[in-house]
Amino acid sequence: MRTYYFDMKDGIPSRDRTGLEFATASGAIEHSKELARRLRHDPRITDRALFIVVIDESGVEIHREPVHPNQTKAGIS
């Protein structure tokens, strides 16, 4: 199991210091998609440029998931 971190980024990142363990990077990416879906429906989240950035335990960004996909594009760095 590897630890993955899920930072929120809208220009200035909000760092996840705890992380979660997943067997694969694809599991962590799926988790980021679920986080984005939850945040998309949170009325307190108004920033349309917000991303969930998945960072692996070595510090490498492996995925960037937009909270509002109609406003931005998702991709792998």
Secondary structure as UniProt FT lines:
FT   STRAND          2..9
FT   STRAND          13..14
FT   STRAND          20..22
FT   HELIX           25..40
FT   TURN            43..44
FT   TURN            48..49
FT   STRAND          51..56
FT   TURN            57..58
FT   STRAND          61..66
FT   TURN            69..71
//
